[in-house]
Amino acid sequence: MNKKILLVEDDPNLGMLLEDYLVLKGKFDVSLCVDGDEGLRAFTSDSYDICILDVMMPKKDGFSLAKDIRKINPNTPIIFATAKGMMEDKTEAYNLGGDDYITKPFRIEELLLRINALLKRVAQQDQSVEEKPTKFDIGNYHFDYHNQIISLGDQQQKVSTKEAELLRLLCLKMNDVLTREEALLQIWHDDNYFNGRSMDVFLSKLRKYLKEDPKVEIINVHGRGYKLLVS
């Protein structure tokens, strides 16, 4: 079966061009929507393997749409496509759980390469998850990677996909050092400065989620990385 793409693009000419190319060259089934509201209706009525969201759109922008998509399905890969290339926009894109970011104007061939690379990465991650533990006890907390939930007694905290991936790596290295490079390469597949900044945001959130148990701590190991300490 062809992979299904939700393409949300308010420029009708670009949207139809992308749709035709991805159908013919990429062998994808593409649902084209022209604004964020229509995109959300499409996502709630069908399942998709990947979403490509324009950021600057009428009615509901791409970032707002991504928030709604993440509430419904935290795992569907998202690529943001926008004419804006500011660092703040890139940070927002990744903090919302975006998986990739492409700046207009771009070559359609590059978009196709990014789509295929992202789908391959997701398939590899799924295979890796099957081979390693996915449930962990962290002091008084319990972490369910598949369902992306941290539990403390009757309280549950839903975490984002990136937060779940990072916490899982820390759990697999519990009381040992998870190097910064290893985390960035496994989750973001690039250890550049921008991705490092994004990872720091997720680490801060994880520390807040685990703050109720004094026996649990995520520490920085200077010059190396991080360590999930459980005493």
N, C-alpha and C positions, 0 to 999 in steps of 0.2 A: 504494500500500500504506500502511496505517496505521503510524504510528510505534509502536515497542514500548517499553513502560515496565516496569521492574522496581520494584515497590513493596514495601518491606519495613517492616511496621508491626505491632507486637505487640498493639495494641488492636484486637480483631476488629470492633467496631462502627465505629470510625473507618476502619479498613482497607477494609471493604466499602463504606462511604459514599464514600470517595475513589475506589475502583475503579469504582463505578457512575457517579459524576459524570464521571470522565475518559473512560470508554467512551462515555457518552451525549453529553456536551457537547464533549469534546475529540477524539472520534473516534480514540482510542488503543486499542491492544491492551495490556491490563494483566495482568501476572503478579503476584498478591498472595502474599506470604510472611509468616509470622507470627514468625519469629526469624532471627537472623543466619546460623545454620547452613543453614537452608532457603533463605535468600537466596543463599548462596554456591553451593549445589548448582544452583539455578536459573540463576545466571549462568554457571556452567561448562558447562551443557548447552544454552544457547541464546545468541543475540546480542540486545542491547538498544540502543536509541537513547539512553536516559537512565535513570538510577537515582534513586529517591527513597528515602532511608534514614532511618528513625527512629534516634536515637542511643542512647536508653536501652532496650535489649532484652535478653531472657534469652539464655543460651548464648553469643552473640557480639554485642557491641554494634556500633552503626553505624560507629564509627571503626575498629574491628578489621576489620569487613567491608569497609570502603573500602580499607584497606591490602591485603587479599587481592584485591579487584577490580583495584586499580592494578597488582598484579603480573601479572595475566592480561591486562588491557587498560588501558594508561595513558591512553587517549583518551576513554573513555565518560564523558559528563557526569554529575556527581553533585550532587544537591540533598540537603542534610541537613535533616531536620525534627525538632525537639526542643522540649521544654518548658523546657530550660535556655537562658538567654540571656547567660551570663557571657562576658566578653571572652576569657577563656582558652579557652573551648569554641569560640568563633568562630575564634580563631587556630589551634587544632588542626584545625578543619574545613578551613580553607584550606591549611594546611601539608600536609595529607594529599592535596591535589589536588582538594578539593571546588570546585565551580563556583558554588554558591549555598547560602544558609542561610536557613531560614525558622523562626520561633519560634512554638510553639503557645501559645495557640490562634490559629489563622489562618483567614481566609476561604478557602473552597475556590476561589473565583474568583481570589483572589490567587495561589494555587499554580498554577492553570492559566495565568495571565499570565506567571508566572516560567518555567514549562516552555516555553511558546511563544517567549518572549524568548531563552531559552538555546539552543533548537534553531535559531532564526534566527541567533544569534550564531555558532554552530558552522558553519552553512552559509556565512556570510559569511567566516569565517576560512579555511575550506577553499578558497573561491574566491580569496581573497587570496593564499594559499600557492601556488596554481597559477600566479599571475602573477609571482611573485618567486622568486629563488634559494632553494634549500632545503639546499644542501650548501656548506660553507665550510671553508677552510683558515685556522686561527688559529695562526700560528707553526708549531710542530711538531705541533699538534693538527689533527684533522679532525672536523668536526661535521656529523652527518647529522640534519637536523631531523625528517624523516618518521619515521625509526626511533628518534629520541630517544637517539642514542648519540654520545658524545665519545670519539674514539680517539687514542691516543698509542702508535705502534708496534703491538705486539700486545695492548696493554692497552685495554680498553673500559670506559667508564663509562655506565651507563644513567641517564638523567635523567628527572625527572617532566615532565608536560605543561607546567606553568607555568614550570619551569626552561627547557625547550626554547623556549617562546615568548619568554621574556625574553632568552635568549642569541641567538636569531635576530634580534631587534630590535637588539641590540648589534652583531651581525655586519653587519647591513644599514647601520649607522651607524659602522662600524669607523673608529677614529681621529677620530671626530667625536662631538659631544655628543648623547646620547639624553636628552631632557628627562624628568624624573620624571613630569610630567603626561601626556606622550605614552605612556609605558610603561603607566601605570596605566589610562588610558582605553582603550588598545588591548587590554590583557589582561584587566583587571578591569572595564572600562567604568564606573569610578567612581574618582575620585582622592581619596577620603576618607582620613582619618588611619589607620583600621584597615587598609585595603588597602595603604597605604604601609608599615606595619609588616610586613605579610606579605611584601611585595616585598623588603624589606631582608633577610629570612631567606633568600630564594631567591638574592639577590646574594651573600650570604656563602657559600652552598653552591657557587655557580659559581666563586667565587674559589678555593675549595679544589680543585675539579676541575681548574683550569687552573694550579695553583701549580708544576708541575714544569718549566714553560718560563719562564725568567726574562725572556724577551722579550715575554711576554704579561702584561697587567695590566688589571684593571678598577678605575678610579679614580673617586672622587667629585668632581664639579665643583661647587664650593660655590654654592648658590643656583640651580643649573640642573638638574643631573641626574648622568649617568654617562657614562664614555667607556671603550670597549674599546680599549686601546692595544696595538698590535703593531709592534714595531720590527724 
